[in-house]
């Protein structure tokens, strides 16, 4: 069975986690909130695994990644929504990959996508993609993306496998 890792999957990306499970992945979900994780994983307990860890703690994150790989095999796909206060989290994830993995890095609307990419060391056998979140314009007014729009945008990015996928409008 294919193995996916989703960082930030118990919140706005929960719909994305369930889609991955539906299309045949075992999904390891990194999050801190045990209650949210339990509500999510109980929907498919044999194919969803909670990995309760604060991804800002590099040592515990590395340990959790090793454990998840030991239990379910190498990651075939990674979706990482990592906030800026965890500057080394994605580096920890990238160092745990064995190759042939698609990594979808979810970025906020203000992120400099090329600057983020240039700050990472990515081996040749890892396929790195970015998903940049923006905003919607409704009746001339800007609004944030909904959870459903974010999850849908990430799914589109995975299906399209483009180097950069924009969700909504982004001001450059």
HELIX and SHEET records of a PDB file:
HELIX    1   1 UNK A   14  UNK A   22  1                                   9    
HELIX    2   2 UNK A   34  UNK A   41  1                                   8    
HELIX    3   3 UNK A   58  UNK A   72  1                                  15    
HELIX    4   4 UNK A   89  UNK A   96  1                                   8    
HELIX    5   5 UNK A  113  UNK A  118  1                                   6    
HELIX    6   6 UNK A  147  UNK A  160  1                                  14    
SHEET    1   A 7 UNK A  48  UNK A  52  0                                        
SHEET    2   A 7 UNK A  25  UNK A  31  1                                        
SHEET    3   A 7 UNK A   2  UNK A   7  1                                        
SHEET    4   A 7 UNK A  77  UNK A  80  1                                        
SHEET    5   A 7 UNK A 101  UNK A 107  1                                        
SHEET    6   A 7 UNK A 126  UNK A 133  1                                        
SHEET    7   A 7 UNK A 164  UNK A 167  1                                        
SHEET    1   B 2 UNK A 135  UNK A 138  0                                        
SHEET    2   B 2 UNK A 141  UNK A 144 -1                                        
END                                                                             
